[in-house]
Amino acid sequence: ITVRLSGAFRVGRFKEAEREYLPGTSVQQVADDLQLPKQILGIALINGVHAEFSDVVKDGDTVAILPIVDGG
């Protein structure tokens, strides 16, 4: 799958990368694999559509993971 990271998640990682995951892998498992801080997990998109972190990714999907935006 293609994984796209935004904001603070890019620090020390990547903006976009092709990654291999087993069938049945959830968005949360992708986030865990990348060691993204759970306390700032915000939004997940699969192929540009809002997804839950429990949703399963399929071969060929593009997954975007964005942190919570803090500000005022």
N, C-alpha and C positions, 0 to 999 in steps of 0.2 A: 504494500500500500504506500501511498504518498502521504507523508506526515508534514504538516505545516505548523510551525510554532510562531507565536506572536509575543511582543512585549518582553517582559522579564524572562519568559521561558527560553528565549533565544540566547541568553547570556551563557557562554560556555558550551552551547549546543549548536544549533543550526537553524536556518530559516525554513528550509524545505529539504527533505531527504526521502529516498526510497527505502522502505524497511520491510523485512520479511516477518510475517506473523502466522501462527498456526490457525487453521479454520476454527471459528468459535471465539476468537479473541475479541474482547470488548474494548471500547474506548478507554475505560478505566485501566485496563491491563496495559494498554499502550502508554498511558500517562505514568503508570507505575514503572514500566520498563525504562522510561526516560527519566525516572526519578524527579518528576515534576512535583513541587510542593503542594500537597493536598489542600492546605489552608488558603491557597490563592487560585485554585482551579475555578475557572469561570464558566465559559461557554465552549461547547464542542459542536462542530459541524461535520457532517458526512456528506460529501459531494455538494457542499454549499447549503445544506438544509440542517436546521437546528436538530441536534441529537442529544440523547441522554448518555451519560457516561456508562450506563449499563448496556447500551446498544452494541451489537456485534458488527464488526467490520468485515468486508468481503474483499477478495482479491480484486485489484483495480480501483478500489475506493481511494478518495482523497479525504483525509481527516485533518481538520484544523482545530487546534486547541488554543484557547485564549485565556489569559489570566483575568481575575477580577480587576476592574479598573478602580483605583482609589483616587479620590479627589473631591473638590468642593466647588 
